Amino acid sequence: MWFGKKRNPEEHRYYLLPGQGRSNRRKHRLQLVAAIIAGSIFAAIIGTIMWFMNGPR
């Protein structure tokens, strides 16, 4: 069949699973950056506390 609709329109249908959209990738990247920043700040605070506790007396 050369003209009209394709034989099986279901053949070219696909579904995105939750978490595969463009906006979700952007949200995941933002959460990753926020987690890295928060982890760095927390590690710096803990490191500073340990440094003061183990400093020379």
DSSP file (Angstrom, degrees, kcal/mol; ACC not computed):
  #  RESIDUE AA STRUCTURE BP1 BP2  ACC     N-H-->O    O-->H-N    N-H-->O    O-->H-N    TCO  KAPPA ALPHA  PHI   PSI    X-CA   Y-CA   Z-CA
    1    1 A M              0   0    0      0, 0.0     6,-0.1     0, 0.0     3,-0.0   0.000 360.0 360.0 360.0 117.2    0.0    0.0    0.0
    2    2 A W        +     0   0    0      4,-0.1     2,-0.3     1,-0.0     4,-0.0   0.767 360.0  46.2 -92.6 -29.4    1.7    3.2   -1.2
    3    3 A F  S    S+     0   0    0      2,-0.0     2,-0.2     3,-0.0    -1,-0.0  -0.809  96.1  21.1-116.9 155.6   -0.9    5.8   -0.2
    4    4 A G  S    S-     0   0    0     -2,-0.3     2,-0.1    -3,-0.0     0, 0.0  -0.586 101.3  -7.9  94.6-155.5   -2.8    6.3    3.0
    5    5 A K  S    S-     0   0    0     -2,-0.2     2,-0.0     1,-0.1    -2,-0.0  -0.317  76.0 -96.6 -78.6 160.6   -2.0    5.1    6.5
    6    6 A K        -     0   0    0      1,-0.1    -1,-0.1    -2,-0.1    -4,-0.1  -0.338  35.2-113.6 -70.6 160.6    0.7    2.7    7.4
    7    7 A R  S    S+     0   0    0      1,-0.3    -1,-0.1    -6,-0.1    -2,-0.1   0.915 103.7  20.7 -64.3 -45.1   -0.3   -1.0    7.7
    8    8 A N    >   +     0   0    0      1,-0.1     3,-1.2     2,-0.0     4,-0.4  -0.847  59.4 179.8-131.2  95.8    0.4   -1.3   11.4
    9    9 A P  G >  S+     0   0    0      0, 0.0     3,-0.9     0, 0.0    -1,-0.1   0.773  83.0  65.1 -67.7 -22.4    0.4    2.0   13.4
   10   10 A E  G >  S+     0   0    0      1,-0.2     3,-1.1     2,-0.2    -2,-0.0   0.733  87.4  71.6 -68.4 -22.2    1.1    0.1   16.6
   11   11 A E  G <  S+     0   0    0     -3,-1.2    -1,-0.2     1,-0.2    -4,-0.0   0.804 101.4  41.7 -65.4 -29.9    4.5   -1.0   15.2
   12   12 A H  G <  S+     0   0    0     -3,-0.9     2,-0.3    -4,-0.4    -1,-0.2   0.257  90.8 109.5-103.5  10.7    6.0    2.5   15.6
   13   13 A R    <   +     0   0    0     -3,-1.1     2,-0.3    -4,-0.1    -3,-0.0  -0.680  41.2 173.3 -88.9 140.4    4.5    3.3   19.0
   14   14 A Y        -     0   0    0     -2,-0.3     2,-0.4     2,-0.0    -2,-0.0  -0.964  19.0-141.0-141.2 159.6    6.8    3.4   22.0
   15   15 A Y        -     0   0    0     -2,-0.3     2,-0.5     0, 0.0    -2,-0.0  -0.935  11.0-133.8-123.0 144.0    6.4    4.4   25.6
   16   16 A L        -     0   0    0     -2,-0.4     3,-0.1     3,-0.0     5,-0.1  -0.838  23.3-136.5 -93.2 131.5    8.6    6.3   27.9
   17   17 A L    >   -     0   0    0     -2,-0.5     3,-1.8     1,-0.1     4,-0.2  -0.453  41.4 -77.7 -77.8 159.4    9.0    4.8   31.3
   18   18 A P  T 3  S+     0   0    0      0, 0.0    -1,-0.1     0, 0.0     0, 0.0  -0.381 121.9  28.5 -58.4 131.3    8.9    7.1   34.4
   19   19 A G  T 3  S+     0   0    0     -2,-0.1     9,-0.1    -3,-0.1    -2,-0.0   0.479  94.8  94.9  97.4   3.7   12.2    8.8   34.6
   20   20 A Q    <   +     0   0    0     -3,-1.8    -3,-0.0     4,-0.0     2,-0.0   0.452  57.6 104.4-106.0  -0.9   13.1    8.8   30.9
   21   21 A G  S  > S-     0   0    0     -4,-0.2     4,-1.6     1,-0.1     5,-0.1  -0.292  79.4-114.4 -79.2 166.5   11.9   12.3   30.0
   22   22 A R  H  > S+     0   0    0      1,-0.2     4,-1.9     2,-0.2     5,-0.1   0.901 115.4  50.8 -66.4 -42.3   14.0   15.3   29.3
   23   23 A S  H  > S+     0   0    0      1,-0.2     4,-2.2     2,-0.2    -1,-0.2   0.847 108.1  53.1 -67.4 -31.9   12.7   17.3   32.3
   24   24 A N  H  > S+     0   0    0      2,-0.2     4,-2.5     1,-0.2    -1,-0.2   0.868 106.8  51.8 -71.1 -34.9   13.3   14.3   34.6
   25   25 A R  H  X S+     0   0    0     -4,-1.6     4,-2.2     2,-0.2    -2,-0.2   0.908 110.5  49.0 -64.4 -40.5   17.0   14.1   33.4
   26   26 A R  H  X S+     0   0    0     -4,-1.9     4,-2.1     2,-0.2    -2,-0.2   0.907 112.0  48.6 -63.8 -42.2   17.3   17.9   34.2
   27   27 A K  H  X S+     0   0    0     -4,-2.2     4,-2.3     2,-0.2    -2,-0.2   0.894 110.3  51.4 -64.6 -41.0   15.8   17.4   37.6
   28   28 A H  H  X S+     0   0    0     -4,-2.5     4,-2.3     2,-0.2    -2,-0.2   0.905 109.8  49.5 -63.9 -41.6   18.1   14.4   38.4
   29   29 A R  H  X S+     0   0    0     -4,-2.2     4,-2.5     2,-0.2    -1,-0.2   0.911 110.5  50.4 -64.5 -41.6   21.1   16.5   37.4
   30   30 A L  H  X S+     0   0    0     -4,-2.1     4,-2.3     1,-0.2    -2,-0.2   0.909 111.4  48.2 -62.6 -42.2   20.0   19.3   39.7
   31   31 A Q  H  X S+     0   0    0     -4,-2.3     4,-2.4     2,-0.2    -1,-0.2   0.882 110.6  51.9 -65.6 -37.8   19.5   16.9   42.6
   32   32 A L  H  X S+     0   0    0     -4,-2.3     4,-2.3     2,-0.2    -2,-0.2   0.926 111.0  46.5 -64.3 -45.3   22.9   15.4   41.9
   33   33 A V  H  X S+     0   0    0     -4,-2.5     4,-2.4     1,-0.2    -2,-0.2   0.913 113.1  49.7 -63.4 -42.9   24.6   18.8   42.0
   34   34 A A  H  X S+     0   0    0     -4,-2.3     4,-2.6     1,-0.2    -1,-0.2   0.893 110.8  50.1 -63.2 -39.6   22.7   19.8   45.2
   35   35 A A  H  X S+     0   0    0     -4,-2.4     4,-2.5     2,-0.2    -2,-0.2   0.894 110.6  49.2 -66.5 -39.9   23.7   16.5   46.8
   36   36 A I  H  X S+     0   0    0     -4,-2.3     4,-2.2     2,-0.2    -2,-0.2   0.915 113.4  46.5 -65.9 -42.4   27.4   17.0   45.9
   37   37 A I  H  X S+     0   0    0     -4,-2.4     4,-2.3     2,-0.2    -2,-0.2   0.937 114.2  47.2 -64.9 -46.1   27.4   20.6   47.3
   38   38 A A  H  X S+     0   0    0     -4,-2.6     4,-2.4     1,-0.2    -2,-0.2   0.902 112.7  50.0 -63.3 -40.5   25.6   19.5   50.5
   39   39 A G  H  X S+     0   0    0     -4,-2.5     4,-2.5     2,-0.2    -1,-0.2   0.883 109.9  50.6 -64.4 -39.1   28.0   16.6   51.0
   40   40 A S  H  X S+     0   0    0     -4,-2.2     4,-2.2     2,-0.2    -2,-0.2   0.913 111.6  47.2 -65.6 -42.3   31.0   18.8   50.5
   41   41 A I  H  X S+     0   0    0     -4,-2.3     4,-2.2     2,-0.2    -2,-0.2   0.935 113.5  48.0 -64.3 -45.5   29.7   21.3   53.1
   42   42 A F  H  X S+     0   0    0     -4,-2.4     4,-2.5     1,-0.2     5,-0.2   0.909 111.7  49.8 -62.0 -42.7   28.9   18.6   55.6
   43   43 A A  H  X S+     0   0    0     -4,-2.5     4,-2.6     1,-0.2    -1,-0.2   0.881 110.0  51.3 -64.3 -38.0   32.3   17.0   55.1
   44   44 A A  H  X S+     0   0    0     -4,-2.2     4,-2.3     2,-0.2    -1,-0.2   0.901 110.9  48.2 -65.5 -40.2   34.1   20.3   55.6
   45   45 A I  H  X S+     0   0    0     -4,-2.2     4,-2.3     2,-0.2    -2,-0.2   0.942 114.1  45.3 -65.1 -47.1   32.1   20.9   58.8
   46   46 A I  H  X S+     0   0    0     -4,-2.5     4,-2.5     1,-0.2    -2,-0.2   0.910 113.3  51.1 -63.3 -41.9   32.9   17.5   60.2
   47   47 A G  H  X S+     0   0    0     -4,-2.6     4,-2.2    -5,-0.2    -1,-0.2   0.892 109.9  49.6 -62.1 -40.5   36.6   17.8   59.1
   48   48 A T  H  X S+     0   0    0     -4,-2.3     4,-2.3     2,-0.2    -2,-0.2   0.916 110.9  49.3 -65.3 -42.9   36.9   21.2   60.9
   49   49 A I  H  X S+     0   0    0     -4,-2.3     4,-2.2     1,-0.2    -2,-0.2   0.928 112.8  47.1 -61.2 -45.4   35.4   19.8   64.1
   50   50 A M  H  X S+     0   0    0     -4,-2.5     4,-1.9     1,-0.2    -1,-0.2   0.876 110.4  53.3 -64.8 -36.9   37.8   16.8   64.0
   51   51 A W  H  < S+     0   0    0     -4,-2.2     4,-0.3     1,-0.2    -1,-0.2   0.914 111.4  45.0 -65.5 -42.8   40.7   19.1   63.3
   52   52 A F  H >< S+     0   0    0     -4,-2.3     3,-0.7     1,-0.2    -1,-0.2   0.875 113.0  50.9 -68.5 -36.2   39.9   21.3   66.3
   53   53 A M  H 3< S+     0   0    0     -4,-2.2    -2,-0.2     1,-0.2    -1,-0.2   0.843 117.3  38.8 -69.4 -32.6   39.3   18.3   68.6
   54   54 A N  T 3< S+     0   0    0     -4,-1.9    -1,-0.2    -5,-0.2    -2,-0.2   0.234  91.0 121.2-103.0  12.9   42.6   16.6   67.6
   55   55 A G  S <  S-     0   0    0     -3,-0.7    -3,-0.1    -4,-0.3     2,-0.0  -0.144  76.4 -73.6 -71.0 170.9   44.7   19.8   67.5
   56   56 A P              0   0    0      0, 0.0    -1,-0.2     0, 0.0    -2,-0.0  -0.360 360.0 360.0 -66.6 145.4   47.8   20.4   69.7
   57   57 A R              0   0    0     -3,-0.1    -2,-0.0    -2,-0.0    -3,-0.0   0.409 360.0 360.0-109.5 360.0   47.0   21.1   73.4
